[in-house]
Amino acid sequence: MKHREGYKGYVIEVRIHELKDRRFSAEFTLEEHDGSGVTETLFFMPEPFPTEEAALNAAVQAGRSKIDAGFVPSPSNVL
């Protein structure tokens, strides 16, 4: 499953994967769009989730929290 949403000038893209044990893993990218193109930074959620919805909600909240904390892409974390 893939979900995209805008938040404070960034795009949060979440990808959810079902694991063999019927739990779900999540990862998300923060995309910054500007005149020079798109910068994507990838983050992995460390723990699996019991439902797809829980994984989605946690990843979106983590993305929003990073942005609210003043996230700035740097060469060390840019794809």
PQR file with spaces between the fields and no chain letter, atoms N, CA, C, O and H, PARSE charges and radii, in Angstrom:
ATOM       1  N    MET     1       0.842   -1.174    0.000 -0.4000 1.5000
ATOM       2  CA   MET     1       0.000    0.000    0.000 -0.0000 2.0000
ATOM       3  C    MET     1       0.884    1.231    0.000  0.5500 1.7000
ATOM       4  O    MET     1       1.930    1.258    0.649 -0.5500 1.4000
ATOM       5  N    LYS     2       0.459    2.246   -0.728 -0.4000 1.5000
ATOM       6  CA   LYS     2       1.185    3.504   -0.782 -0.0000 2.0000
ATOM       7  C    LYS     2       0.201    4.640   -0.508  0.5500 1.7000
ATOM       8  O    LYS     2      -0.936    4.615   -0.978 -0.5500 1.4000
ATOM       9  H    LYS     2      -0.390    2.224   -1.255  0.4000 1.0000
ATOM      10  N    HIS     3       0.651    5.634    0.255 -0.4000 1.5000
ATOM      11  CA   HIS     3      -0.181    6.784    0.613 -0.0000 2.0000
ATOM      12  C    HIS     3       0.687    8.034    0.506  0.5500 1.7000
ATOM      13  O    HIS     3       1.826    8.048    0.972 -0.5500 1.4000
ATOM      14  H    HIS     3       1.575    5.655    0.637  0.4000 1.0000
ATOM      15  N    ARG     4       0.139    9.084   -0.112 -0.4000 1.5000
ATOM      16  CA   ARG     4       0.851   10.360   -0.239 -0.0000 2.0000
ATOM      17  C    ARG     4      -0.033   11.476    0.295  0.5500 1.7000
ATOM      18  O    ARG     4      -1.245   11.492    0.079 -0.5500 1.4000
ATOM      19  H    ARG     4      -0.786    9.072   -0.490  0.4000 1.0000
ATOM      20  N    GLU     5       0.603   12.409    1.000 -0.4000 1.5000
ATOM      21  CA   GLU     5      -0.135   13.591    1.442 -0.0000 2.0000
ATOM      22  C    GLU     5       0.827   14.755    1.626  0.5500 1.7000
ATOM      23  O    GLU     5       1.994   14.574    1.972 -0.5500 1.4000
ATOM      24  H    GLU     5       1.587   12.395    1.176  0.4000 1.0000
ATOM      25  N    GLY     6       0.308   15.946    1.387 -0.4000 1.5000
ATOM      26  CA   GLY     6       1.086   17.155    1.588 -0.0000 2.0000
ATOM      27  C    GLY     6       0.996   17.612    3.029  0.5500 1.7000
ATOM      28  O    GLY     6      -0.030   17.447    3.688 -0.5500 1.4000
ATOM      29  H    GLY     6      -0.641   16.093    1.107  0.4000 1.0000
ATOM      30  N    TYR     7       2.104   18.199    3.515 -0.4000 1.5000
ATOM      31  CA   TYR     7       2.123   18.720    4.874 -0.0000 2.0000
ATOM      32  C    TYR     7       3.190   19.807    4.967  0.5500 1.7000
ATOM      33  O    TYR     7       4.382   19.527    4.834 -0.5500 1.4000
ATOM      34  H    TYR     7       2.937   18.334    2.979  0.4000 1.0000
ATOM      35  N    LYS     8       2.761   21.042    5.197 -0.4000 1.5000
ATOM      36  CA   LYS     8       3.651   22.187    5.404 -0.0000 2.0000
ATOM      37  C    LYS     8       4.737   22.304    4.333  0.5500 1.7000
ATOM      38  O    LYS     8       5.908   22.516    4.648 -0.5500 1.4000
ATOM      39  H    LYS     8       1.793   21.269    5.305  0.4000 1.0000
ATOM      40  N    GLY     9       4.348   22.167    3.093 -0.4000 1.5000
ATOM      41  CA   GLY     9       5.286   22.332    1.988 -0.0000 2.0000
ATOM      42  C    GLY     9       6.069   21.085    1.606  0.5500 1.7000
ATOM      43  O    GLY     9       6.843   21.120    0.649 -0.5500 1.4000
ATOM      44  H    GLY     9       3.396   21.994    2.837  0.4000 1.0000
ATOM      45  N    TYR    10       5.893   20.009    2.314 -0.4000 1.5000
ATOM      46  CA   TYR    10       6.540   18.730    1.995 -0.0000 2.0000
ATOM      47  C    TYR    10       5.482   17.740    1.530  0.5500 1.7000
ATOM      48  O    TYR    10       4.286   17.967    1.710 -0.5500 1.4000
ATOM      49  H    TYR    10       5.265   19.981    3.092  0.4000 1.0000
ATOM      50  N    VAL    11       5.929   16.647    0.933 -0.4000 1.5000
ATOM      51  CA   VAL    11       5.058   15.519    0.637 -0.0000 2.0000
ATOM      52  C    VAL    11       5.563   14.351    1.465  0.5500 1.7000
ATOM      53  O    VAL    11       6.744   14.005    1.424 -0.5500 1.4000
ATOM      54  H    VAL    11       6.901   16.463    0.787  0.4000 1.0000
ATOM      55  N    ILE    12       4.655   13.751    2.212 -0.4000 1.5000
ATOM      56  CA   ILE    12       4.966   12.534    2.969 -0.0000 2.0000
ATOM      57  C    ILE    12       4.420   11.367    2.156  0.5500 1.7000
ATOM      58  O    ILE    12       3.220   11.292    1.890 -0.5500 1.4000
ATOM      59  H    ILE    12       3.695   14.032    2.245  0.4000 1.0000
ATOM      60  N    GLU    13       5.306   10.464    1.766 -0.4000 1.5000
ATOM      61  CA   GLU    13       4.869    9.264    1.048 -0.0000 2.0000
ATOM      62  C    GLU    13       5.160    8.056    1.926  0.5500 1.7000
ATOM      63  O    GLU    13       6.309    7.802    2.288 -0.5500 1.4000
ATOM      64  H    GLU    13       6.280   10.525    1.982  0.4000 1.0000
ATOM      65  N    VAL    14       4.114    7.316    2.264 -0.4000 1.5000
ATOM      66  CA   VAL    14       4.223    6.153    3.134 -0.0000 2.0000
ATOM      67  C    VAL    14       4.040    4.889    2.302  0.5500 1.7000
ATOM      68  O    VAL    14       3.164    4.819    1.441 -0.5500 1.4000
ATOM      69  H    VAL    14       3.181    7.522    1.970  0.4000 1.0000
ATOM      70  N    ARG    15       4.879    3.895    2.572 -0.4000 1.5000
ATOM      71  CA   ARG    15       4.737    2.584    1.950 -0.0000 2.0000
ATOM      72  C    ARG    15       4.626    1.547    3.063  0.5500 1.7000
ATOM      73  O    ARG    15       5.441    1.512    3.985 -0.5500 1.4000
ATOM      74  H    ARG    15       5.591    3.953    3.272  0.4000 1.0000
ATOM      75  N    ILE    16       3.598    0.702    2.956 -0.4000 1.5000
ATOM      76  CA   ILE    16       3.323   -0.325    3.945 -0.0000 2.0000
ATOM      77  C    ILE    16       3.530   -1.689    3.280  0.5500 1.7000
ATOM      78  O    ILE    16       3.122   -1.905    2.139 -0.5500 1.4000
ATOM      79  H    ILE    16       2.936    0.731    2.207  0.4000 1.0000
ATOM      80  N    HIS    17       4.160   -2.590    4.002 -0.4000 1.5000
ATOM      81  CA   HIS    17       4.416   -3.940    3.486 -0.0000 2.0000
ATOM      82  C    HIS    17       3.910   -4.962    4.499  0.5500 1.7000
ATOM      83  O    HIS    17       4.164   -4.839    5.697 -0.5500 1.4000
ATOM      84  H    HIS    17       4.491   -2.415    4.929  0.4000 1.0000
ATOM      85  N    GLU    18       3.189   -5.975    4.007 -0.4000 1.5000
ATOM      86  CA   GLU    18       2.737   -7.041    4.897 -0.0000 2.0000
ATOM      87  C    GLU    18       3.867   -8.041    5.094  0.5500 1.7000
ATOM      88  O    GLU    18       4.515   -8.467    4.138 -0.5500 1.4000
ATOM      89  H    GLU    18       2.983   -6.075    3.034  0.4000 1.0000
ATOM      90  N    LEU    19       4.089   -8.405    6.342 -0.4000 1.5000
ATOM      91  CA   LEU    19       5.127   -9.363    6.694 -0.0000 2.0000
ATOM      92  C    LEU    19       4.543  -10.778    6.740  0.5500 1.7000
ATOM      93  O    LEU    19       3.323  -10.946    6.757 -0.5500 1.4000
ATOM      94  H    LEU    19       3.563   -8.059    7.119  0.4000 1.0000
ATOM      95  N    LYS    20       5.389  -11.770    6.761 -0.4000 1.5000
ATOM      96  CA   LYS    20       4.924  -13.164    6.759 -0.0000 2.0000
ATOM      97  C    LYS    20       4.082  -13.497    7.986  0.5500 1.7000
ATOM      98  O    LYS    20       3.212  -14.365    7.918 -0.5500 1.4000
ATOM      99  H    LYS    20       6.380  -11.634    6.748  0.4000 1.0000
ATOM     100  N    ASP    21       4.325  -12.826    9.097 -0.4000 1.5000
ATOM     101  CA   ASP    21       3.585  -13.118   10.325 -0.0000 2.0000
ATOM     102  C    ASP    21       2.296  -12.288   10.441  0.5500 1.7000
ATOM     103  O    ASP    21       1.720  -12.175   11.523 -0.5500 1.4000
ATOM     104  H    ASP    21       5.032  -12.120    9.153  0.4000 1.0000
ATOM     105  N    ARG    22       1.858  -11.720    9.335 -0.4000 1.5000
ATOM     106  CA   ARG    22       0.621  -10.928    9.248 -0.0000 2.0000
ATOM     107  C    ARG    22       0.694   -9.592    9.970  0.5500 1.7000
ATOM     108  O    ARG    22      -0.335   -8.963   10.217 -0.5500 1.4000
ATOM     109  H    ARG    22       2.326  -11.811    8.456  0.4000 1.0000
ATOM     110  N    ARG    23       1.902   -9.155   10.309 -0.4000 1.5000
ATOM     111  CA   ARG    23       2.086   -7.805   10.816 -0.0000 2.0000
ATOM     112  C    ARG    23       2.523   -6.948    9.638  0.5500 1.7000
ATOM     113  O    ARG    23       2.663   -7.446    8.521 -0.5500 1.4000
ATOM     114  H    ARG    23       2.738   -9.667   10.108  0.4000 1.0000
ATOM     115  N    PHE    24       2.738   -5.661    9.886 -0.4000 1.5000
ATOM     116  CA   PHE    24       3.033   -4.737    8.800 -0.0000 2.0000
ATOM     117  C    PHE    24       4.240   -3.872    9.140  0.5500 1.7000
ATOM     118  O    PHE    24       4.394   -3.414   10.273 -0.5500 1.4000
ATOM     119  H    PHE    24       2.624   -5.257   10.793  0.4000 1.0000
ATOM     120  N    SER    25       5.089   -3.656    8.146 -0.4000 1.5000
ATOM     121  CA   SER    25       6.210   -2.730    8.294 -0.0000 2.0000
ATOM     122  C    SER    25       5.870   -1.460    7.529  0.5500 1.7000
ATOM     123  O    SER    25       5.033   -1.460    6.627 -0.5500 1.4000
ATOM     124  H    SER    25       4.964   -4.028    7.226  0.4000 1.0000
ATOM     125  N    ALA    26       6.546   -0.368    7.914 -0.4000 1.5000
ATOM     126  CA   ALA    26       6.282    0.912    7.263 -0.0000 2.0000
ATOM     127  C    ALA    26       7.589    1.655    7.033  0.5500 1.7000
ATOM     128  O    ALA    26       8.532    1.561    7.819 -0.5500 1.4000
ATOM     129  H    ALA    26       7.226   -0.368    8.647  0.4000 1.0000
ATOM     130  N    GLU    27       7.615    2.388    5.946 -0.4000 1.5000
ATOM     131  CA   GLU    27       8.698    3.315    5.647 -0.0000 2.0000
ATOM     132  C    GLU    27       8.054    4.548    5.039  0.5500 1.7000
ATOM     133  O    GLU    27       6.950    4.482    4.499 -0.5500 1.4000
ATOM     134  H    GLU    27       6.849    2.464    5.308  0.4000 1.0000
ATOM     135  N    PHE    28       8.750    5.668    5.129 -0.4000 1.5000
ATOM     136  CA   PHE    28       8.203    6.871    4.517 -0.0000 2.0000
ATOM     137  C    PHE    28       9.322    7.747    3.976  0.5500 1.7000
ATOM     138  O    PHE    28      10.455    7.699    4.453 -0.5500 1.4000
ATOM     139  H    PHE    28       9.647    5.721    5.568  0.4000 1.0000
ATOM     140  N    THR    29       8.992    8.529    2.993 -0.4000 1.5000
ATOM     141  CA   THR    29       9.918    9.536    2.481 -0.0000 2.0000
ATOM     142  C    THR    29       9.315   10.905    2.731  0.5500 1.7000
ATOM     143  O    THR    29       8.099   11.094    2.706 -0.5500 1.4000
ATOM     144  H    THR    29       8.071    8.568    2.604  0.4000 1.0000
ATOM     145  N    LEU    30      10.208   11.853    2.971 -0.4000 1.5000
ATOM     146  CA   LEU    30       9.822   13.256    2.991 -0.0000 2.0000
ATOM     147  C    LEU    30      10.373   13.848    1.711  0.5500 1.7000
ATOM     148  O    LEU    30      11.575   13.782    1.455 -0.5500 1.4000
ATOM     149  H    LEU    30      11.196   11.700    2.991  0.4000 1.0000
ATOM     150  N    GLU    31       9.499   14.422    0.911 -0.4000 1.5000
ATOM     151  CA   GLU    31       9.894   15.022   -0.365 -0.0000 2.0000
ATOM     152  C    GLU    31       9.810   16.529   -0.246  0.5500 1.7000
ATOM     153  O    GLU    31       8.807   17.076    0.212 -0.5500 1.4000
ATOM     154  H    GLU    31       8.522   14.475    1.119  0.4000 1.0000
ATOM     155  N    GLU    32      10.876   17.192   -0.665 -0.4000 1.5000
ATOM     156  CA   GLU    32      10.889   18.645   -0.732 -0.0000 2.0000
ATOM     157  C    GLU    32      10.976   19.019   -2.211  0.5500 1.7000
ATOM     158  O    GLU    32      11.927   18.649   -2.900 -0.5500 1.4000
ATOM     159  H    GLU    32      11.691   16.748   -1.038  0.4000 1.0000
ATOM     160  N    HIS    33       9.989   19.743   -2.683 -0.4000 1.5000
ATOM     161  CA   HIS    33       9.933   20.166   -4.081 -0.0000 2.0000
ATOM     162  C    HIS    33      10.352   21.626   -4.143  0.5500 1.7000
ATOM     163  O    HIS    33       9.795   22.465   -3.435 -0.5500 1.4000
ATOM     164  H    HIS    33       9.216   20.044   -2.124  0.4000 1.0000
ATOM     165  N    ASP    34      11.343   21.936   -4.996 -0.4000 1.5000
ATOM     166  CA   ASP    34      11.748   23.324   -5.176 -0.0000 2.0000
ATOM     167  C    ASP    34      12.174   23.538   -6.618  0.5500 1.7000
ATOM     168  O    ASP    34      12.022   22.641   -7.447 -0.5500 1.4000
ATOM     169  H    ASP    34      11.796   21.254   -5.571  0.4000 1.0000
ATOM     170  N    GLY    35      12.696   24.692   -6.923 -0.4000 1.5000
ATOM     171  CA   GLY    35      13.067   25.032   -8.290 -0.0000 2.0000
ATOM     172  C    GLY    35      14.130   24.146   -8.889  0.5500 1.7000
ATOM     173  O    GLY    35      14.234   24.062  -10.113 -0.5500 1.4000
ATOM     174  H    GLY    35      12.820   25.421   -6.250  0.4000 1.0000
ATOM     175  N    SER    36      14.934   23.474   -8.061 -0.4000 1.5000
ATOM     176  CA   SER    36      15.999   22.618   -8.584 -0.0000 2.0000
ATOM     177  C    SER    36      15.569   21.162   -8.709  0.5500 1.7000
ATOM     178  O    SER    36      16.344   20.329   -9.179 -0.5500 1.4000
ATOM     179  H    SER    36      14.850   23.543   -7.067  0.4000 1.0000
ATOM     180  N    GLY    37      14.339   20.842   -8.294 -0.4000 1.5000
ATOM     181  CA   GLY    37      13.850   19.469   -8.413 -0.0000 2.0000
ATOM     182  C    GLY    37      13.241   18.969   -7.126  0.5500 1.7000
ATOM     183  O    GLY    37      12.668   19.735   -6.351 -0.5500 1.4000
ATOM     184  H    GLY    37      13.710   21.519   -7.912  0.4000 1.0000
ATOM     185  N    VAL    38      13.371   17.670   -6.905 -0.4000 1.5000
ATOM     186  CA   VAL    38      12.778   17.020   -5.733 -0.0000 2.0000
ATOM     187  C    VAL    38      13.892   16.364   -4.932  0.5500 1.7000
ATOM     188  O    VAL    38      14.736   15.655   -5.479 -0.5500 1.4000
ATOM     189  H    VAL    38      13.836   17.047   -7.535  0.4000 1.0000
ATOM     190  N    THR    39      13.881   16.612   -3.628 -0.4000 1.5000
ATOM     191  CA   THR    39      14.799   15.943   -2.716 -0.0000 2.0000
ATOM     192  C    THR    39      13.982   14.987   -1.873  0.5500 1.7000
ATOM     193  O    THR    39      13.004   15.393   -1.245 -0.5500 1.4000
ATOM     194  H    THR    39      13.195   17.188   -3.183  0.4000 1.0000
ATOM     195  N    GLU    40      14.372   13.718   -1.851 -0.4000 1.5000
ATOM     196  CA   GLU    40      13.672   12.699   -1.071 -0.0000 2.0000
ATOM     197  C    GLU    40      14.594   12.188    0.027  0.5500 1.7000
ATOM     198  O    GLU    40      15.776   11.928   -0.200 -0.5500 1.4000
ATOM     199  H    GLU    40      15.166   13.388   -2.361  0.4000 1.0000
ATOM     200  N    THR    41      14.029   12.050    1.219 -0.4000 1.5000
ATOM     201  CA   THR    41      14.762   11.466    2.341 -0.0000 2.0000
ATOM     202  C    THR    41      13.935   10.303    2.860  0.5500 1.7000
ATOM     203  O    THR    41      12.751   10.457    3.160 -0.5500 1.4000
ATOM     204  H    THR    41      13.069   12.261    1.403  0.4000 1.0000
ATOM     205  N    LEU    42      14.562    9.138    2.965 -0.4000 1.5000
ATOM     206  CA   LEU    42      13.878    7.908    3.345 -0.0000 2.0000
ATOM     207  C    LEU    42      14.077    7.617    4.830  0.5500 1.7000
ATOM     208  O    LEU    42      15.174    7.774    5.367 -0.5500 1.4000
ATOM     209  H    LEU    42      15.523    9.013    2.721  0.4000 1.0000
ATOM     210  N    PHE    43      12.989    7.188    5.483 -0.4000 1.5000
ATOM     211  CA   PHE    43      13.010    6.793    6.890 -0.0000 2.0000
ATOM     212  C    PHE    43      12.306    5.446    7.031  0.5500 1.7000
ATOM     213  O    PHE    43      11.310    5.184    6.358 -0.5500 1.4000
ATOM     214  H    PHE    43      12.098    7.061    5.047  0.4000 1.0000
ATOM     215  N    PHE    44      12.832    4.598    7.909 -0.4000 1.5000
ATOM     216  CA   PHE    44      12.215    3.299    8.194 -0.0000 2.0000
ATOM     217  C    PHE    44      11.650    3.323    9.609  0.5500 1.7000
ATOM     218  O    PHE    44      12.297    3.822   10.530 -0.5500 1.4000
ATOM     219  H    PHE    44      13.641    4.812    8.456  0.4000 1.0000
ATOM     220  N    MET    45      10.463    2.793    9.783 -0.4000 1.5000
ATOM     221  CA   MET    45       9.881    2.627   11.108 -0.0000 2.0000
ATOM     222  C    MET    45      10.510    1.368   11.693  0.5500 1.7000
ATOM     223  O    MET    45      10.519    0.334   11.025 -0.5500 1.4000
ATOM     224  H    MET    45       9.937    2.388    9.035  0.4000 1.0000
ATOM     225  N    PRO    46      11.039    1.415   12.923 -0.5600 1.5000
ATOM     226  CA   PRO    46      11.823    0.295   13.445  0.2800 2.0000
ATOM     227  C    PRO    46      11.031   -0.944   13.857  0.5500 1.7000
ATOM     228  O    PRO    46      11.570   -2.050   13.828 -0.5500 1.4000
ATOM     229  N    GLU    47       9.785   -0.786   14.232 -0.4000 1.5000
ATOM     230  CA   GLU    47       9.004   -1.910   14.744 -0.0000 2.0000
ATOM     231  C    GLU    47       7.832   -2.241   13.821  0.5500 1.7000
ATOM     232  O    GLU    47       7.288   -1.346   13.175 -0.5500 1.4000
ATOM     233  H    GLU    47       9.346    0.112   14.255  0.4000 1.0000
ATOM     234  N    PRO    48       7.434   -3.519   13.752 -0.5600 1.5000
ATOM     235  CA   PRO    48       6.248   -3.878   12.967  0.2800 2.0000
ATOM     236  C    PRO    48       4.968   -3.466   13.708  0.5500 1.7000
ATOM     237  O    PRO    48       4.986   -3.202   14.910 -0.5500 1.4000
ATOM     238  N    PHE    49       3.870   -3.418   12.967 -0.4000 1.5000
ATOM     239  CA   PHE    49       2.577   -2.996   13.487 -0.0000 2.0000
ATOM     240  C    PHE    49       1.551   -4.108   13.303  0.5500 1.7000
ATOM     241  O    PHE    49       1.668   -4.915   12.381 -0.5500 1.4000
ATOM     242  H    PHE    49       3.855   -3.633   11.990  0.4000 1.0000
ATOM     243  N    PRO    50       0.537   -4.154   14.185 -0.5600 1.5000
ATOM     244  CA   PRO    50      -0.443   -5.241   14.104  0.2800 2.0000
ATOM     245  C    PRO    50      -1.414   -5.105   12.937  0.5500 1.7000
ATOM     246  O    PRO    50      -1.963   -6.102   12.469 -0.5500 1.4000
ATOM     247  N    THR    51      -1.632   -3.862   12.457 -0.4000 1.5000
ATOM     248  CA   THR    51      -2.561   -3.647   11.342 -0.0000 2.0000
ATOM     249  C    THR    51      -1.955   -2.672   10.344  0.5500 1.7000
ATOM     250  O    THR    51      -1.046   -1.904   10.659 -0.5500 1.4000
ATOM     251  H    THR    51      -1.186   -3.052   12.837  0.4000 1.0000
ATOM     252  N    GLU    52      -2.487   -2.730    9.133 -0.4000 1.5000
ATOM     253  CA   GLU    52      -2.063   -1.802    8.092 -0.0000 2.0000
ATOM     254  C    GLU    52      -2.390   -0.364    8.496  0.5500 1.7000
ATOM     255  O    GLU    52      -1.591    0.546    8.275 -0.5500 1.4000
ATOM     256  H    GLU    52      -3.226   -3.354    8.876  0.4000 1.0000
ATOM     257  N    GLU    53      -3.556   -0.168    9.083 -0.4000 1.5000
ATOM     258  CA   GLU    53      -3.980    1.163    9.513 -0.0000 2.0000
ATOM     259  C    GLU    53      -3.056    1.729   10.594  0.5500 1.7000
ATOM     260  O    GLU    53      -2.718    2.913   10.566 -0.5500 1.4000
ATOM     261  H    GLU    53      -4.205   -0.907    9.262  0.4000 1.0000
ATOM     262  N    ALA    54      -2.655    0.896   11.531 -0.4000 1.5000
ATOM     263  CA   ALA    54      -1.740    1.345   12.579 -0.0000 2.0000
ATOM     264  C    ALA    54      -0.389    1.745   11.996  0.5500 1.7000
ATOM     265  O    ALA    54       0.199    2.741   12.418 -0.5500 1.4000
ATOM     266  H    ALA    54      -2.930   -0.065   11.553  0.4000 1.0000
ATOM     267  N    ALA    55       0.102    0.980   11.033 -0.4000 1.5000
ATOM     268  CA   ALA    55       1.372    1.294   10.379 -0.0000 2.0000
ATOM     269  C    ALA    55       1.272    2.613    9.623  0.5500 1.7000
ATOM     270  O    ALA    55       2.179    3.442    9.696 -0.5500 1.4000
ATOM     271  H    ALA    55      -0.376    0.171   10.690  0.4000 1.0000
ATOM     272  N    LEU    56       0.180    2.809    8.901 -0.4000 1.5000
ATOM     273  CA   LEU    56      -0.022    4.050    8.147 -0.0000 2.0000
ATOM     274  C    LEU    56      -0.081    5.250    9.081  0.5500 1.7000
ATOM     275  O    LEU    56       0.602    6.249    8.858 -0.5500 1.4000
ATOM     276  H    LEU    56      -0.557    2.135    8.842  0.4000 1.0000
ATOM     277  N    ASN    57      -0.889    5.152   10.119 -0.4000 1.5000
ATOM     278  CA   ASN    57      -1.031    6.270   11.051 -0.0000 2.0000
ATOM     279  C    ASN    57       0.290    6.619   11.724  0.5500 1.7000
ATOM     280  O    ASN    57       0.616    7.796   11.874 -0.5500 1.4000
ATOM     281  H    ASN    57      -1.444    4.340   10.301  0.4000 1.0000
ATOM     282  N    ALA    58       1.048    5.615   12.129 -0.4000 1.5000
ATOM     283  CA   ALA    58       2.328    5.852   12.796 -0.0000 2.0000
ATOM     284  C    ALA    58       3.338    6.509   11.853  0.5500 1.7000
ATOM     285  O    ALA    58       4.064    7.417   12.256 -0.5500 1.4000
ATOM     286  H    ALA    58       0.784    4.659   12.007  0.4000 1.0000
ATOM     287  N    ALA    59       3.383    6.054   10.610 -0.4000 1.5000
ATOM     288  CA   ALA    59       4.337    6.618    9.656 -0.0000 2.0000
ATOM     289  C    ALA    59       3.979    8.058    9.293  0.5500 1.7000
ATOM     290  O    ALA    59       4.864    8.907    9.193 -0.5500 1.4000
ATOM     291  H    ALA    59       2.793    5.316   10.283  0.4000 1.0000
ATOM     292  N    VAL    60       2.700    8.340    9.097 -0.4000 1.5000
ATOM     293  CA   VAL    60       2.275    9.720    8.802 -0.0000 2.0000
ATOM     294  C    VAL    60       2.623   10.619    9.982  0.5500 1.7000
ATOM     295  O    VAL    60       3.150   11.715    9.794 -0.5500 1.4000
ATOM     296  H    VAL    60       1.981    7.650    9.179  0.4000 1.0000
ATOM     297  N    GLN    61       2.333   10.160   11.193 -0.4000 1.5000
ATOM     298  CA   GLN    61       2.628   10.967   12.383 -0.0000 2.0000
ATOM     299  C    GLN    61       4.132   11.185   12.528  0.5500 1.7000
ATOM     300  O    GLN    61       4.563   12.278   12.894 -0.5500 1.4000
ATOM     301  H    GLN    61       1.905    9.269   11.345  0.4000 1.0000
ATOM     302  N    ALA    62       4.933   10.165   12.247 -0.4000 1.5000
ATOM     303  CA   ALA    62       6.391   10.302   12.329 -0.0000 2.0000
ATOM     304  C    ALA    62       6.886   11.326   11.306  0.5500 1.7000
ATOM     305  O    ALA    62       7.762   12.136   11.610 -0.5500 1.4000
ATOM     306  H    ALA    62       4.583    9.276   11.950  0.4000 1.0000
ATOM     307  N    GLY    63       6.328   11.291   10.099 -0.4000 1.5000
ATOM     308  CA   GLY    63       6.700   12.264    9.083 -0.0000 2.0000
ATOM     309  C    GLY    63       6.342   13.685    9.494  0.5500 1.7000
ATOM     310  O    GLY    63       7.150   14.601    9.344 -0.5500 1.4000
ATOM     311  H    GLY    63       5.616   10.633    9.852  0.4000 1.0000
ATOM     312  N    ARG    64       5.140   13.868   10.009 -0.4000 1.5000
ATOM     313  CA   ARG    64       4.715   15.192   10.476 -0.0000 2.0000
ATOM     314  C    ARG    64       5.598   15.674   11.623  0.5500 1.7000
ATOM     315  O    ARG    64       5.956   16.850   11.685 -0.5500 1.4000
ATOM     316  H    ARG    64       4.483   13.124   10.131  0.4000 1.0000
ATOM     317  N    SER    65       5.944   14.769   12.526 -0.4000 1.5000
ATOM     318  CA   SER    65       6.791   15.142   13.663 -0.0000 2.0000
ATOM     319  C    SER    65       8.172   15.594   13.199  0.5500 1.7000
ATOM     320  O    SER    65       8.712   16.573   13.714 -0.5500 1.4000
ATOM     321  H    SER    65       5.653   13.814   12.476  0.4000 1.0000
ATOM     322  N    LYS    66       8.747   14.884   12.227 -0.4000 1.5000
ATOM     323  CA   LYS    66      10.052   15.286   11.686 -0.0000 2.0000
ATOM     324  C    LYS    66       9.973   16.687   11.092  0.5500 1.7000
ATOM     325  O    LYS    66      10.850   17.519   11.327 -0.5500 1.4000
ATOM     326  H    LYS    66       8.309   14.088   11.808  0.4000 1.0000
ATOM     327  N    ILE    67       8.911   16.945   10.317 -0.4000 1.5000
ATOM     328  CA   ILE    67       8.738   18.267    9.696 -0.0000 2.0000
ATOM     329  C    ILE    67       8.545   19.332   10.773  0.5500 1.7000
ATOM     330  O    ILE    67       9.170   20.391   10.709 -0.5500 1.4000
ATOM     331  H    ILE    67       8.199   16.270   10.127  0.4000 1.0000
ATOM     332  N    ASP    68       7.694   19.070   11.753 -0.4000 1.5000
ATOM     333  CA   ASP    68       7.434   20.034   12.828 -0.0000 2.0000
ATOM     334  C    ASP    68       8.686   20.331   13.648  0.5500 1.7000
ATOM     335  O    ASP    68       8.822   21.422   14.202 -0.5500 1.4000
ATOM     336  H    ASP    68       7.186   18.210   11.805  0.4000 1.0000
ATOM     337  N    ALA    69       9.602   19.361   13.727 -0.4000 1.5000
ATOM     338  CA   ALA    69      10.836   19.536   14.490 -0.0000 2.0000
ATOM     339  C    ALA    69      11.897   20.304   13.706  0.5500 1.7000
ATOM     340  O    ALA    69      13.001   20.519   14.208 -0.5500 1.4000
ATOM     341  H    ALA    69       9.491   18.475   13.277  0.4000 1.0000
ATOM     342  N    GLY    70      11.574   20.719   12.475 -0.4000 1.5000
ATOM     343  CA   GLY    70      12.512   21.508   11.687 -0.0000 2.0000
ATOM     344  C    GLY    70      13.379   20.693   10.761  0.5500 1.7000
ATOM     345  O    GLY    70      14.520   21.068   10.491 -0.5500 1.4000
ATOM     346  H    GLY    70      10.678   20.544   12.067  0.4000 1.0000
ATOM     347  N    PHE    71      12.859   19.577   10.265 -0.4000 1.5000
ATOM     348  CA   PHE    71      13.588   18.703    9.345 -0.0000 2.0000
ATOM     349  C    PHE    71      14.229   19.505    8.213  0.5500 1.7000
ATOM     350  O    PHE    71      13.578   20.342    7.586 -0.5500 1.4000
ATOM     351  H    PHE    71      11.932   19.272   10.484  0.4000 1.0000
ATOM     352  N    VAL    72      15.508   19.242    7.960 -0.4000 1.5000
ATOM     353  CA   VAL    72      16.227   19.840    6.840 -0.0000 2.0000
ATOM     354  C    VAL    72      16.983   18.713    6.143  0.5500 1.7000
ATOM     355  O    VAL    72      17.805   18.047    6.772 -0.5500 1.4000
ATOM     356  H    VAL    72      16.036   18.562    8.469  0.4000 1.0000
ATOM     357  N    PRO    73      16.719   18.488    4.850 -0.5600 1.5000
ATOM     358  CA   PRO    73      17.470   17.448    4.134  0.2800 2.0000
ATOM     359  C    PRO    73      18.961   17.769    4.144  0.5500 1.7000
ATOM     360  O    PRO    73      19.344   18.934    4.030 -0.5500 1.4000
ATOM     361  N    SER    74      19.794   16.760    4.276 -0.4000 1.5000
ATOM     362  CA   SER    74      21.236   16.967    4.192 -0.0000 2.0000
ATOM     363  C    SER    74      21.824   15.917    3.269  0.5500 1.7000
ATOM     364  O    SER    74      21.199   14.883    3.033 -0.5500 1.4000
ATOM     365  H    SER    74      19.484   15.814    4.368  0.4000 1.0000
ATOM     366  N    PRO    75      23.019   16.166    2.742 -0.5600 1.5000
ATOM     367  CA   PRO    75      23.613   15.197    1.812  0.2800 2.0000
ATOM     368  C    PRO    75      23.753   13.796    2.391  0.5500 1.7000
ATOM     369  O    PRO    75      23.780   12.822    1.639 -0.5500 1.4000
ATOM     370  N    SER    76      23.843   13.673    3.721 -0.4000 1.5000
ATOM     371  CA   SER    76      24.024   12.350    4.300 -0.0000 2.0000
ATOM     372  C    SER    76      22.737   11.532    4.352  0.5500 1.7000
ATOM     373  O    SER    76      22.793   10.315    4.527 -0.5500 1.4000
ATOM     374  H    SER    76      23.822   14.464    4.333  0.4000 1.0000
ATOM     375  N    ASN    77      21.569   12.181    4.203 -0.4000 1.5000
ATOM     376  CA   ASN    77      20.330   11.404    4.278 -0.0000 2.0000
ATOM     377  C    ASN    77      19.444   11.577    3.060  0.5500 1.7000
ATOM     378  O    ASN    77      18.256   11.261    3.116 -0.5500 1.4000
ATOM     379  H    ASN    77      21.524   13.170    4.061  0.4000 1.0000
ATOM     380  N    VAL    78      19.990   12.069    1.964 -0.4000 1.5000
ATOM     381  CA   VAL    78      19.226   12.256    0.739 -0.0000 2.0000
ATOM     382  C    VAL    78      19.451   11.059   -0.161  0.5500 1.7000
ATOM     383  O    VAL    78      20.580   10.596   -0.327 -0.5500 1.4000
ATOM     384  H    VAL    78      20.955   12.326    1.918  0.4000 1.0000
ATOM     385  N    LEU    79      18.352   10.552   -0.753 -0.4000 1.5000
ATOM     386  CA   LEU    79      18.467    9.413   -1.674 -0.0000 2.0000
ATOM     387  C    LEU    79      19.160    9.819   -2.939  0.5500 1.7000
ATOM     388  O    LEU    79      19.348    8.993   -3.833 -0.5500 1.4000
ATOM     389  H    LEU    79      17.435   10.929   -0.619  0.4000 1.0000
